[in-house]
Structure formats: structure tokens, C-alpha cells
Amino acid sequence: MHDPRIRKWAIVGILHLTQALVGTMSTAKGIFFPSLIHAFRLSHAAGAALVSTSIVVGAVASLAGGWLLVR
């Protein structure tokens, strides 16, 4: 990946994948939270734990993507 053009597209691709896989779940959690806890018969605490886990996964994915970009 020494060609700057390839590196630019790699950055675009990694950021797009991170946003597509993690960002959409994070932004939609408020809409689906009541349906999620109702469908799986979860307590509000268990549902909140799932949302918190989603946020942590997003943070780890962002760090991994950043690490791959500077590698």
C-alpha cells in the first residue's frame, strides 16, 4: 500500500465499513429499544446492557480501524 491513491481508497473503505456496521446500529438504538425488550422479554437493565455493549463494540472497531490506517 505504498501508492497514495490506494491508501486513500483504503481509508475511505475502512471508514465506510465501520460506519455501516457499527454506526447504523448505534444511531437506531432509540427506535428499536422498546421493540427489542418486548420481543425478547428483556428487562430494561438487560436491554441497556445490550445498548452499552453496542457502544463498546463501536469504540473497539473505531480503534481497530484507526490502528489499521496508521500501520
mmCIF file of the N, C-alpha and C atoms, coordinates in Angstrom:
data_MODEL
# 
_entry.id   MODEL 
# 
loop_
_atom_site.group_PDB 
_atom_site.id 
_atom_site.type_symbol 
_atom_site.label_atom_id 
_atom_site.label_alt_id 
_atom_site.label_comp_id 
_atom_site.label_asym_id 
_atom_site.label_entity_id 
_atom_site.label_seq_id 
_atom_site.pdbx_PDB_ins_code 
_atom_site.Cartn_x 
_atom_site.Cartn_y 
_atom_site.Cartn_z 
_atom_site.occupancy 
_atom_site.B_iso_or_equiv 
_atom_site.pdbx_formal_charge 
_atom_site.auth_seq_id 
_atom_site.auth_comp_id 
_atom_site.auth_asym_id 
_atom_site.auth_atom_id 
_atom_site.pdbx_PDB_model_num 
ATOM 1   N N  . MET A 1 1  ? 0.814   -1.192  0.000  1.00 0.00 ? 1  MET A N  1 
ATOM 2   C CA . MET A 1 1  ? 0.000   0.000   0.000  1.00 0.00 ? 1  MET A CA 1 
ATOM 3   C C  . MET A 1 1  ? 0.860   1.260   0.000  1.00 0.00 ? 1  MET A C  1 
ATOM 4   N N  . HIS A 1 2  ? 1.853   1.277   -0.849 1.00 0.00 ? 2  HIS A N  1 
ATOM 5   C CA . HIS A 1 2  ? 2.723   2.443   -0.896 1.00 0.00 ? 2  HIS A CA 1 
ATOM 6   C C  . HIS A 1 2  ? 2.192   3.516   -1.835 1.00 0.00 ? 2  HIS A C  1 
ATOM 7   N N  . ASP A 1 3  ? 1.287   3.136   -2.724 1.00 0.00 ? 3  ASP A N  1 
ATOM 8   C CA . ASP A 1 3  ? 0.695   4.099   -3.640 1.00 0.00 ? 3  ASP A CA 1 
ATOM 9   C C  . ASP A 1 3  ? -0.314  4.956   -2.878 1.00 0.00 ? 3  ASP A C  1 
ATOM 10  N N  . PRO A 1 4  ? -0.157  6.271   -2.865 1.00 0.00 ? 4  PRO A N  1 
ATOM 11  C CA . PRO A 1 4  ? -1.071  7.142   -2.108 1.00 0.00 ? 4  PRO A CA 1 
ATOM 12  C C  . PRO A 1 4  ? -2.531  7.012   -2.528 1.00 0.00 ? 4  PRO A C  1 
ATOM 13  N N  . ARG A 1 5  ? -2.781  6.731   -3.810 1.00 0.00 ? 5  ARG A N  1 
ATOM 14  C CA . ARG A 1 5  ? -4.167  6.591   -4.263 1.00 0.00 ? 5  ARG A CA 1 
ATOM 15  C C  . ARG A 1 5  ? -4.825  5.371   -3.632 1.00 0.00 ? 5  ARG A C  1 
ATOM 16  N N  . ILE A 1 6  ? -4.095  4.282   -3.544 1.00 0.00 ? 6  ILE A N  1 
ATOM 17  C CA . ILE A 1 6  ? -4.639  3.071   -2.920 1.00 0.00 ? 6  ILE A CA 1 
ATOM 18  C C  . ILE A 1 6  ? -4.877  3.306   -1.441 1.00 0.00 ? 6  ILE A C  1 
ATOM 19  N N  . ARG A 1 7  ? -3.960  3.991   -0.788 1.00 0.00 ? 7  ARG A N  1 
ATOM 20  C CA . ARG A 1 7  ? -4.116  4.279   0.645  1.00 0.00 ? 7  ARG A CA 1 
ATOM 21  C C  . ARG A 1 7  ? -5.346  5.150   0.901  1.00 0.00 ? 7  ARG A C  1 
ATOM 22  N N  . LYS A 1 8  ? -5.592  6.133   0.028  1.00 0.00 ? 8  LYS A N  1 
ATOM 23  C CA . LYS A 1 8  ? -6.775  6.985   0.187  1.00 0.00 ? 8  LYS A CA 1 
ATOM 24  C C  . LYS A 1 8  ? -8.048  6.162   0.091  1.00 0.00 ? 8  LYS A C  1 
ATOM 25  N N  . TRP A 1 9  ? -8.115  5.239   -0.864 1.00 0.00 ? 9  TRP A N  1 
ATOM 26  C CA . TRP A 1 9  ? -9.305  4.421   -1.008 1.00 0.00 ? 9  TRP A CA 1 
ATOM 27  C C  . TRP A 1 9  ? -9.433  3.417   0.135  1.00 0.00 ? 9  TRP A C  1 
ATOM 28  N N  . ALA A 1 10 ? -8.306  2.973   0.682  1.00 0.00 ? 10 ALA A N  1 
ATOM 29  C CA . ALA A 1 10 ? -8.355  2.082   1.847  1.00 0.00 ? 10 ALA A CA 1 
ATOM 30  C C  . ALA A 1 10 ? -8.953  2.812   3.045  1.00 0.00 ? 10 ALA A C  1 
ATOM 31  N N  . ILE A 1 11 ? -8.576  4.067   3.227  1.00 0.00 ? 11 ILE A N  1 
ATOM 32  C CA . ILE A 1 11 ? -9.137  4.870   4.316  1.00 0.00 ? 11 ILE A CA 1 
ATOM 33  C C  . ILE A 1 11 ? -10.637 5.042   4.126  1.00 0.00 ? 11 ILE A C  1 
ATOM 34  N N  . VAL A 1 12 ? -11.057 5.356   2.918  1.00 0.00 ? 12 VAL A N  1 
ATOM 35  C CA . VAL A 1 12 ? -12.481 5.511   2.632  1.00 0.00 ? 12 VAL A CA 1 
ATOM 36  C C  . VAL A 1 12 ? -13.220 4.202   2.904  1.00 0.00 ? 12 VAL A C  1 
ATOM 37  N N  . GLY A 1 13 ? -12.654 3.096   2.483  1.00 0.00 ? 13 GLY A N  1 
ATOM 38  C CA . GLY A 1 13 ? -13.294 1.795   2.672  1.00 0.00 ? 13 GLY A CA 1 
ATOM 39  C C  . GLY A 1 13 ? -13.425 1.404   4.131  1.00 0.00 ? 13 GLY A C  1 
ATOM 40  N N  . ILE A 1 14 ? -12.367 1.604   4.903  1.00 0.00 ? 14 ILE A N  1 
ATOM 41  C CA . ILE A 1 14 ? -12.405 1.252   6.322  1.00 0.00 ? 14 ILE A CA 1 
ATOM 42  C C  . ILE A 1 14 ? -13.395 2.130   7.068  1.00 0.00 ? 14 ILE A C  1 
ATOM 43  N N  . LEU A 1 15 ? -13.389 3.416   6.794  1.00 0.00 ? 15 LEU A N  1 
ATOM 44  C CA . LEU A 1 15 ? -14.341 4.304   7.458  1.00 0.00 ? 15 LEU A CA 1 
ATOM 45  C C  . LEU A 1 15 ? -15.779 3.974   7.067  1.00 0.00 ? 15 LEU A C  1 
ATOM 46  N N  . HIS A 1 16 ? -15.996 3.629   5.816  1.00 0.00 ? 16 HIS A N  1 
ATOM 47  C CA . HIS A 1 16 ? -17.340 3.266   5.378  1.00 0.00 ? 16 HIS A CA 1 
ATOM 48  C C  . HIS A 1 16 ? -17.814 1.987   6.066  1.00 0.00 ? 16 HIS A C  1 
ATOM 49  N N  . LEU A 1 17 ? -16.964 0.981   6.122  1.00 0.00 ? 17 LEU A N  1 
ATOM 50  C CA . LEU A 1 17 ? -17.341 -0.272  6.782  1.00 0.00 ? 17 LEU A CA 1 
ATOM 51  C C  . LEU A 1 17 ? -17.616 -0.062  8.267  1.00 0.00 ? 17 LEU A C  1 
ATOM 52  N N  . THR A 1 18 ? -16.785 0.724   8.915  1.00 0.00 ? 18 THR A N  1 
ATOM 53  C CA . THR A 1 18 ? -17.012 0.997   10.336 1.00 0.00 ? 18 THR A CA 1 
ATOM 54  C C  . THR A 1 18 ? -18.344 1.688   10.541 1.00 0.00 ? 18 THR A C  1 
ATOM 55  N N  . GLN A 1 19 ? -18.632 2.672   9.726  1.00 0.00 ? 19 GLN A N  1 
ATOM 56  C CA . GLN A 1 19 ? -19.903 3.400   9.845  1.00 0.00 ? 19 GLN A CA 1 
ATOM 57  C C  . GLN A 1 19 ? -21.084 2.498   9.498  1.00 0.00 ? 19 GLN A C  1 
ATOM 58  N N  . ALA A 1 20 ? -20.953 1.701   8.464  1.00 0.00 ? 20 ALA A N  1 
ATOM 59  C CA . ALA A 1 20 ? -22.060 0.852   8.031  1.00 0.00 ? 20 ALA A CA 1 
ATOM 60  C C  . ALA A 1 20 ? -22.365 -0.245  9.042  1.00 0.00 ? 20 ALA A C  1 
ATOM 61  N N  . LEU A 1 21 ? -21.331 -0.842  9.608  1.00 0.00 ? 21 LEU A N  1 
ATOM 62  C CA . LEU A 1 21 ? -21.547 -1.966  10.513 1.00 0.00 ? 21 LEU A CA 1 
ATOM 63  C C  . LEU A 1 21 ? -21.855 -1.544  11.939 1.00 0.00 ? 21 LEU A C  1 
ATOM 64  N N  . VAL A 1 22 ? -21.277 -0.475  12.382 1.00 0.00 ? 22 VAL A N  1 
ATOM 65  C CA . VAL A 1 22 ? -21.439 -0.082  13.782 1.00 0.00 ? 22 VAL A CA 1 
ATOM 66  C C  . VAL A 1 22 ? -22.297 1.164   13.928 1.00 0.00 ? 22 VAL A C  1 
ATOM 67  N N  . GLY A 1 23 ? -22.121 2.129   13.053 1.00 0.00 ? 23 GLY A N  1 
ATOM 68  C CA . GLY A 1 23 ? -22.817 3.396   13.186 1.00 0.00 ? 23 GLY A CA 1 
ATOM 69  C C  . GLY A 1 23 ? -24.318 3.293   13.040 1.00 0.00 ? 23 GLY A C  1 
ATOM 70  N N  . THR A 1 24 ? -24.784 2.453   12.126 1.00 0.00 ? 24 THR A N  1 
ATOM 71  C CA . THR A 1 24 ? -26.226 2.345   11.942 1.00 0.00 ? 24 THR A CA 1 
ATOM 72  C C  . THR A 1 24 ? -26.904 1.732   13.153 1.00 0.00 ? 24 THR A C  1 
ATOM 73  N N  . MET A 1 25 ? -26.262 0.774   13.778 1.00 0.00 ? 25 MET A N  1 
ATOM 74  C CA . MET A 1 25 ? -26.839 0.185   14.987 1.00 0.00 ? 25 MET A CA 1 
ATOM 75  C C  . MET A 1 25 ? -26.869 1.200   16.124 1.00 0.00 ? 25 MET A C  1 
ATOM 76  N N  . SER A 1 26 ? -25.850 1.994   16.221 1.00 0.00 ? 26 SER A N  1 
ATOM 77  C CA . SER A 1 26 ? -25.783 2.976   17.305 1.00 0.00 ? 26 SER A CA 1 
ATOM 78  C C  . SER A 1 26 ? -26.817 4.082   17.141 1.00 0.00 ? 26 SER A C  1 
ATOM 79  N N  . THR A 1 27 ? -27.042 4.529   15.926 1.00 0.00 ? 27 THR A N  1 
ATOM 80  C CA . THR A 1 27 ? -27.984 5.623   15.733 1.00 0.00 ? 27 THR A CA 1 
ATOM 81  C C  . THR A 1 27 ? -29.435 5.165   15.800 1.00 0.00 ? 27 THR A C  1 
ATOM 82  N N  . ALA A 1 28 ? -29.692 3.894   15.565 1.00 0.00 ? 28 ALA A N  1 
ATOM 83  C CA . ALA A 1 28 ? -31.057 3.395   15.553 1.00 0.00 ? 28 ALA A CA 1 
ATOM 84  C C  . ALA A 1 28 ? -31.485 2.762   16.877 1.00 0.00 ? 28 ALA A C  1 
ATOM 85  N N  . LYS A 1 29 ? -30.634 2.761   17.867 1.00 0.00 ? 29 LYS A N  1 
ATOM 86  C CA . LYS A 1 29 ? -30.960 2.050   19.107 1.00 0.00 ? 29 LYS A CA 1 
ATOM 87  C C  . LYS A 1 29 ? -32.170 2.640   19.824 1.00 0.00 ? 29 LYS A C  1 
ATOM 88  N N  . GLY A 1 30 ? -32.397 3.918   19.752 1.00 0.00 ? 30 GLY A N  1 
ATOM 89  C CA . GLY A 1 30 ? -33.543 4.520   20.423 1.00 0.00 ? 30 GLY A CA 1 
ATOM 90  C C  . GLY A 1 30 ? -34.863 4.110   19.803 1.00 0.00 ? 30 GLY A C  1 
ATOM 91  N N  . ILE A 1 31 ? -34.861 3.874   18.506 1.00 0.00 ? 31 ILE A N  1 
ATOM 92  C CA . ILE A 1 31 ? -36.085 3.487   17.810 1.00 0.00 ? 31 ILE A CA 1 
ATOM 93  C C  . ILE A 1 31 ? -36.461 2.048   18.132 1.00 0.00 ? 31 ILE A C  1 
ATOM 94  N N  . PHE A 1 32 ? -35.473 1.183   18.178 1.00 0.00 ? 32 PHE A N  1 
ATOM 95  C CA . PHE A 1 32 ? -35.746 -0.240  18.335 1.00 0.00 ? 32 PHE A CA 1 
ATOM 96  C C  . PHE A 1 32 ? -35.700 -0.731  19.771 1.00 0.00 ? 32 PHE A C  1 
ATOM 97  N N  . PHE A 1 33 ? -35.344 0.109   20.721 1.00 0.00 ? 33 PHE A N  1 
ATOM 98  C CA . PHE A 1 33 ? -35.206 -0.331  22.107 1.00 0.00 ? 33 PHE A CA 1 
ATOM 99  C C  . PHE A 1 33 ? -36.504 -0.908  22.669 1.00 0.00 ? 33 PHE A C  1 
ATOM 100 N N  . PRO A 1 34 ? -37.644 -0.226  22.555 1.00 0.00 ? 34 PRO A N  1 
ATOM 101 C CA . PRO A 1 34 ? -38.880 -0.809  23.110 1.00 0.00 ? 34 PRO A CA 1 
ATOM 102 C C  . PRO A 1 34 ? -39.256 -2.138  22.439 1.00 0.00 ? 34 PRO A C  1 
ATOM 103 N N  . SER A 1 35 ? -39.088 -2.223  21.135 1.00 0.00 ? 35 SER A N  1 
ATOM 104 C CA . SER A 1 35 ? -39.402 -3.470  20.430 1.00 0.00 ? 35 SER A CA 1 
ATOM 105 C C  . SER A 1 35 ? -38.450 -4.590  20.829 1.00 0.00 ? 35 SER A C  1 
ATOM 106 N N  . LEU A 1 36 ? -37.198 -4.241  21.027 1.00 0.00 ? 36 LEU A N  1 
ATOM 107 C CA . LEU A 1 36 ? -36.190 -5.232  21.421 1.00 0.00 ? 36 LEU A CA 1 
ATOM 108 C C  . LEU A 1 36 ? -36.514 -5.841  22.775 1.00 0.00 ? 36 LEU A C  1 
ATOM 109 N N  . ILE A 1 37 ? -36.800 -4.987  23.747 1.00 0.00 ? 37 ILE A N  1 
ATOM 110 C CA . ILE A 1 37 ? -37.066 -5.541  25.081 1.00 0.00 ? 37 ILE A CA 1 
ATOM 111 C C  . ILE A 1 37 ? -38.398 -6.291  25.113 1.00 0.00 ? 37 ILE A C  1 
ATOM 112 N N  . HIS A 1 38 ? -39.344 -5.888  24.285 1.00 0.00 ? 38 HIS A N  1 
ATOM 113 C CA . HIS A 1 38 ? -40.626 -6.596  24.240 1.00 0.00 ? 38 HIS A CA 1 
ATOM 114 C C  . HIS A 1 38 ? -40.485 -7.945  23.533 1.00 0.00 ? 38 HIS A C  1 
ATOM 115 N N  . ALA A 1 39 ? -39.809 -7.973  22.385 1.00 0.00 ? 39 ALA A N  1 
ATOM 116 C CA . ALA A 1 39 ? -39.691 -9.200  21.593 1.00 0.00 ? 39 ALA A CA 1 
ATOM 117 C C  . ALA A 1 39 ? -38.910 -10.286 22.327 1.00 0.00 ? 39 ALA A C  1 
ATOM 118 N N  . PHE A 1 40 ? -37.866 -9.884  23.054 1.00 0.00 ? 40 PHE A N  1 
ATOM 119 C CA . PHE A 1 40 ? -37.042 -10.868 23.749 1.00 0.00 ? 40 PHE A CA 1 
ATOM 120 C C  . PHE A 1 40 ? -37.362 -10.966 25.238 1.00 0.00 ? 40 PHE A C  1 
ATOM 121 N N  . ARG A 1 41 ? -38.397 -10.242 25.650 1.00 0.00 ? 41 ARG A N  1 
ATOM 122 C CA . ARG A 1 41 ? -38.840 -10.236 27.052 1.00 0.00 ? 41 ARG A CA 1 
ATOM 123 C C  . ARG A 1 41 ? -37.685 -9.945  28.007 1.00 0.00 ? 41 ARG A C  1 
ATOM 124 N N  . LEU A 1 42 ? -36.992 -8.878  27.699 1.00 0.00 ? 42 LEU A N  1 
ATOM 125 C CA . LEU A 1 42 ? -35.848 -8.442  28.499 1.00 0.00 ? 42 LEU A CA 1 
ATOM 126 C C  . LEU A 1 42 ? -36.294 -7.390  29.502 1.00 0.00 ? 42 LEU A C  1 
ATOM 127 N N  . SER A 1 43 ? -35.552 -7.300  30.576 1.00 0.00 ? 43 SER A N  1 
ATOM 128 C CA . SER A 1 43 ? -35.765 -6.174  31.482 1.00 0.00 ? 43 SER A CA 1 
ATOM 129 C C  . SER A 1 43 ? -35.115 -4.944  30.852 1.00 0.00 ? 43 SER A C  1 
ATOM 130 N N  . HIS A 1 44 ? -35.446 -3.785  31.375 1.00 0.00 ? 44 HIS A N  1 
ATOM 131 C CA . HIS A 1 44 ? -34.817 -2.562  30.857 1.00 0.00 ? 44 HIS A CA 1 
ATOM 132 C C  . HIS A 1 44 ? -33.318 -2.580  31.120 1.00 0.00 ? 44 HIS A C  1 
ATOM 133 N N  . ALA A 1 45 ? -32.907 -3.173  32.223 1.00 0.00 ? 45 ALA A N  1 
ATOM 134 C CA . ALA A 1 45 ? -31.474 -3.255  32.531 1.00 0.00 ? 45 ALA A CA 1 
ATOM 135 C C  . ALA A 1 45 ? -30.744 -4.138  31.518 1.00 0.00 ? 45 ALA A C  1 
ATOM 136 N N  . ALA A 1 46 ? -31.349 -5.258  31.146 1.00 0.00 ? 46 ALA A N  1 
ATOM 137 C CA . ALA A 1 46 ? -30.717 -6.139  30.155 1.00 0.00 ? 46 ALA A CA 1 
ATOM 138 C C  . ALA A 1 46 ? -30.676 -5.459  28.787 1.00 0.00 ? 46 ALA A C  1 
ATOM 139 N N  . GLY A 1 47 ? -31.728 -4.749  28.436 1.00 0.00 ? 47 GLY A N  1 
ATOM 140 C CA . GLY A 1 47 ? -31.722 -4.013  27.170 1.00 0.00 ? 47 GLY A CA 1 
ATOM 141 C C  . GLY A 1 47 ? -30.667 -2.924  27.156 1.00 0.00 ? 47 GLY A C  1 
ATOM 142 N N  . ALA A 1 48 ? -30.521 -2.240  28.272 1.00 0.00 ? 48 ALA A N  1 
ATOM 143 C CA . ALA A 1 48 ? -29.497 -1.202  28.372 1.00 0.00 ? 48 ALA A CA 1 
ATOM 144 C C  . ALA A 1 48 ? -28.100 -1.801  28.283 1.00 0.00 ? 48 ALA A C  1 
ATOM 145 N N  . ALA A 1 49 ? -27.929 -3.006  28.830 1.00 0.00 ? 49 ALA A N  1 
ATOM 146 C CA . ALA A 1 49 ? -26.630 -3.677  28.724 1.00 0.00 ? 49 ALA A CA 1 
ATOM 147 C C  . ALA A 1 49 ? -26.310 -3.992  27.269 1.00 0.00 ? 49 ALA A C  1 
ATOM 148 N N  . LEU A 1 50 ? -27.317 -4.377  26.481 1.00 0.00 ? 50 LEU A N  1 
ATOM 149 C CA . LEU A 1 50 ? -27.091 -4.629  25.062 1.00 0.00 ? 50 LEU A CA 1 
ATOM 150 C C  . LEU A 1 50 ? -26.696 -3.354  24.324 1.00 0.00 ? 50 LEU A C  1 
ATOM 151 N N  . VAL A 1 51 ? -27.364 -2.255  24.646 1.00 0.00 ? 51 VAL A N  1 
ATOM 152 C CA . VAL A 1 51 ? -27.032 -0.977  24.008 1.00 0.00 ? 51 VAL A CA 1 
ATOM 153 C C  . VAL A 1 51 ? -25.617 -0.546  24.401 1.00 0.00 ? 51 VAL A C  1 
ATOM 154 N N  . SER A 1 52 ? -25.268 -0.715  25.660 1.00 0.00 ? 52 SER A N  1 
ATOM 155 C CA . SER A 1 52 ? -23.920 -0.359  26.114 1.00 0.00 ? 52 SER A CA 1 
ATOM 156 C C  . SER A 1 52 ? -22.868 -1.217  25.424 1.00 0.00 ? 52 SER A C  1 
ATOM 157 N N  . THR A 1 53 ? -23.174 -2.490  25.251 1.00 0.00 ? 53 THR A N  1 
ATOM 158 C CA . THR A 1 53 ? -22.247 -3.378  24.549 1.00 0.00 ? 53 THR A CA 1 
ATOM 159 C C  . THR A 1 53 ? -22.062 -2.926  23.105 1.00 0.00 ? 53 THR A C  1 
ATOM 160 N N  . SER A 1 54 ? -23.132 -2.490  22.477 1.00 0.00 ? 54 SER A N  1 
ATOM 161 C CA . SER A 1 54 ? -23.041 -1.982  21.111 1.00 0.00 ? 54 SER A CA 1 
ATOM 162 C C  . SER A 1 54 ? -22.117 -0.763  21.030 1.00 0.00 ? 54 SER A C  1 
ATOM 163 N N  . ILE A 1 55 ? -22.205 0.108   22.014 1.00 0.00 ? 55 ILE A N  1 
ATOM 164 C CA . ILE A 1 55 ? -21.349 1.296   22.039 1.00 0.00 ? 55 ILE A CA 1 
ATOM 165 C C  . ILE A 1 55 ? -19.884 0.907   22.232 1.00 0.00 ? 55 ILE A C  1 
ATOM 166 N N  . VAL A 1 56 ? -19.632 -0.063  23.105 1.00 0.00 ? 56 VAL A N  1 
ATOM 167 C CA . VAL A 1 56 ? -18.255 -0.525  23.349 1.00 0.00 ? 56 VAL A CA 1 
ATOM 168 C C  . VAL A 1 56 ? -17.691 -1.174  22.082 1.00 0.00 ? 56 VAL A C  1 
ATOM 169 N N  . VAL A 1 57 ? -18.506 -1.983  21.401 1.00 0.00 ? 57 VAL A N  1 
ATOM 170 C CA . VAL A 1 57 ? -18.053 -2.602  20.156 1.00 0.00 ? 57 VAL A CA 1 
ATOM 171 C C  . VAL A 1 57 ? -17.711 -1.525  19.123 1.00 0.00 ? 57 VAL A C  1 
ATOM 172 N N  . GLY A 1 58 ? -18.514 -0.474  19.065 1.00 0.00 ? 58 GLY A N  1 
ATOM 173 C CA . GLY A 1 58 ? -18.212 0.633   18.154 1.00 0.00 ? 58 GLY A CA 1 
ATOM 174 C C  . GLY A 1 58 ? -16.891 1.304   18.477 1.00 0.00 ? 58 GLY A C  1 
ATOM 175 N N  . ALA A 1 59 ? -16.624 1.482   19.768 1.00 0.00 ? 59 ALA A N  1 
ATOM 176 C CA . ALA A 1 59 ? -15.356 2.098   20.175 1.00 0.00 ? 59 ALA A CA 1 
ATOM 177 C C  . ALA A 1 59 ? -14.174 1.217   19.794 1.00 0.00 ? 59 ALA A C  1 
ATOM 178 N N  . VAL A 1 60 ? -14.297 -0.082  20.035 1.00 0.00 ? 60 VAL A N  1 
ATOM 179 C CA . VAL A 1 60 ? -13.210 -1.009  19.698 1.00 0.00 ? 60 VAL A CA 1 
ATOM 180 C C  . VAL A 1 60 ? -13.005 -1.070  18.186 1.00 0.00 ? 60 VAL A C  1 
ATOM 181 N N  . ALA A 1 61 ? -14.109 -1.092  17.438 1.00 0.00 ? 61 ALA A N  1 
ATOM 182 C CA . ALA A 1 61 ? -13.992 -1.127  15.973 1.00 0.00 ? 61 ALA A CA 1 
ATOM 183 C C  . ALA A 1 61 ? -13.334 0.142   15.453 1.00 0.00 ? 61 ALA A C  1 
ATOM 184 N N  . SER A 1 62 ? -13.645 1.294   16.055 1.00 0.00 ? 62 SER A N  1 
ATOM 185 C CA . SER A 1 62 ? -13.018 2.550   15.629 1.00 0.00 ? 62 SER A CA 1 
ATOM 186 C C  . SER A 1 62 ? -11.521 2.536   15.926 1.00 0.00 ? 62 SER A C  1 
ATOM 187 N N  . LEU A 1 63 ? -11.160 2.035   17.094 1.00 0.00 ? 63 LEU A N  1 
ATOM 188 C CA . LEU A 1 63 ? -9.736  1.951   17.429 1.00 0.00 ? 63 LEU A CA 1 
ATOM 189 C C  . LEU A 1 63 ? -9.004  0.981   16.498 1.00 0.00 ? 63 LEU A C  1 
ATOM 190 N N  . ALA A 1 64 ? -9.631  -0.153  16.213 1.00 0.00 ? 64 ALA A N  1 
ATOM 191 C CA . ALA A 1 64 ? -9.002  -1.120  15.307 1.00 0.00 ? 64 ALA A CA 1 
ATOM 192 C C  . ALA A 1 64 ? -8.860  -0.525  13.907 1.00 0.00 ? 64 ALA A C  1 
ATOM 193 N N  . GLY A 1 65 ? -9.880  0.174   13.437 1.00 0.00 ? 65 GLY A N  1 
ATOM 194 C CA . GLY A 1 65 ? -9.785  0.808   12.125 1.00 0.00 ? 65 GLY A CA 1 
ATOM 195 C C  . GLY A 1 65 ? -8.702  1.861   12.078 1.00 0.00 ? 65 GLY A C  1 
ATOM 196 N N  . GLY A 1 66 ? -8.602  2.664   13.128 1.00 0.00 ? 66 GLY A N  1 
ATOM 197 C CA . GLY A 1 66 ? -7.544  3.672   13.205 1.00 0.00 ? 66 GLY A CA 1 
ATOM 198 C C  . GLY A 1 66 ? -6.161  3.040   13.232 1.00 0.00 ? 66 GLY A C  1 
ATOM 199 N N  . TRP A 1 67 ? -6.036  1.940   13.970 1.00 0.00 ? 67 TRP A N  1 
ATOM 200 C CA . TRP A 1 67 ? -4.746  1.247   14.045 1.00 0.00 ? 67 TRP A CA 1 
ATOM 201 C C  . TRP A 1 67 ? -4.365  0.716   12.676 1.00 0.00 ? 67 TRP A C  1 
ATOM 202 N N  . LEU A 1 68 ? -5.347  0.176   11.950 1.00 0.00 ? 68 LEU A N  1 
ATOM 203 C CA . LEU A 1 68 ? -5.057  -0.344  10.605 1.00 0.00 ? 68 LEU A CA 1 
ATOM 204 C C  . LEU A 1 68 ? -4.646  0.779   9.647  1.00 0.00 ? 68 LEU A C  1 
ATOM 205 N N  . LEU A 1 69 ? -5.207  1.969   9.851  1.00 0.00 ? 69 LEU A N  1 
ATOM 206 C CA . LEU A 1 69 ? -4.872  3.088   8.970  1.00 0.00 ? 69 LEU A CA 1 
ATOM 207 C C  . LEU A 1 69 ? -3.452  3.595   9.179  1.00 0.00 ? 69 LEU A C  1 
ATOM 208 N N  . VAL A 1 70 ? -2.963  3.562   10.390 1.00 0.00 ? 70 VAL A N  1 
ATOM 209 C CA . VAL A 1 70 ? -1.609  4.078   10.651 1.00 0.00 ? 70 VAL A CA 1 
ATOM 210 C C  . VAL A 1 70 ? -0.532  3.018   10.534 1.00 0.00 ? 70 VAL A C  1 
ATOM 211 N N  . ARG A 1 71 ? -0.941  1.808   10.374 1.00 0.00 ? 71 ARG A N  1 
ATOM 212 C CA . ARG A 1 71 ? 0.003   0.698   10.246 1.00 0.00 ? 71 ARG A CA 1 
ATOM 213 C C  . ARG A 1 71 ? 0.855   0.798   9.021  1.00 0.00 ? 71 ARG A C  1 
# 
